[in-house]
Amino acid sequence: MTKIFNYLVMLAAICSLLTTNCGREAPAPWPWWTSSDSTAVNDTLKNWRSILNGHNFIQGQNNQLINYPLQVLVPLTSADTISRNGITLLKIGNLVNFYNQLQDSVHLADLLFGVKNDTIHRIDTFCFVTYKDTTENCLAGLKYNHLWVVQFYVSGIDSSISPWDTTWRVSSITDSVFTDTQAFNIQYHYTTMRKMELKKDTISKSYCVNNLTGYTLYIPNSTDAPAISNVVLSKLTGVDTFFSGARMDKKGIYNPKSLDSLYTIAKNESITVKITASTPTDTTTDRNYFFVSCGTPYITNKINITSTPNLGLGKVAFTSTGIHHLYIEVIPASALFYPNASRKATVWTIPIRVTQ
């Protein structure tokens, strides 16, 4: 029995030795990353900064203002003469144009080093990045030359209920037309957030971008901003549908994509963009306007593709090769015609690979 036992122990030791020398690495010291890893990642991210900038949909290169191509006469409706609080209503009667202006910005990249498949062996090492761009002081500029002013007075108070129910009636409507263009500035803030993955080259000790996501942005929040059901991109070779979030079918904007598997088109190839929104549902008193722009990486113009109150349909093309972005923007009328209202908008950013 002793001989058999010794034989089994020796056999186990041999197997262990063979296993150790057949491609298995010893566990790496923990934590295995150093300040040089962080430096290497940040050096790579600097080269991507102009492409990934979360404010690129706002303005062009060198902080150039980009006007939205929307000029519209706005009537006063019966809904504008109803008030529940008596606050004077301001409504733009003729919108000349509008724009967004970035006043300040803060960039932050959260780095998380790790390996795949929850293994402790340092075979393939990665840095997972949460890439954020924030502004606390962005301006929406509304230019107009016609303004409606509706004032109210108290016509009755029902003191039998608590709190008292006050009835308001219109006291005056002023229709002001200006020779010179006037402007309202609405201040707002937002944060864009996307995910990236950088893989380490074990020879050069540098990091390269392995995959990335797009991002969605809701101003002021996902409840009040317009809801986009989906975005459909069509070209001669097929149709692709995009949704928000991350999905099991990998069609979500927050699904990580390797650079080679990003939505790909040829330079100057025309693609059809179809945007379907589901809110606001009351398109009689409020409606959406749809815009697209091509970031290469900076945009030079906005394209108005508004078709119906909840549908945008139009064509775009990218004129240079590389990793670029398609910016989808949906802005409701309530954020454009009422200067006293809060800013509202929904932005989807889709990474695009443009080939020769």
Protein Blocks (a to p, Z undefined) as FASTA:
>chain_A
ZZmmmmmmmmmmmmmmmmmmnopacdddddfbdfklmmmmmmmmmmmmmmmomklmmpcc
hhiacdddddddddddfklmpcfklpacdddfbdfbdcdddfbdcdddddddddehhiab
dfbccdddddddddfbdcdddddfbdcddddddfbdcfkbccdddddddfbdcddddfbd
cdddddddddddddddddddfklopacdfbdcddddddfbfklpccdfbdcdddfkbccd
ddehjdfklpafklccdfklgccddehiacddddddfbdfblmlpccdddddddffbcfb
dcdfbfbfmbccdddddfbecjdddddddddfklmmmmkbccddddddddddddZZ
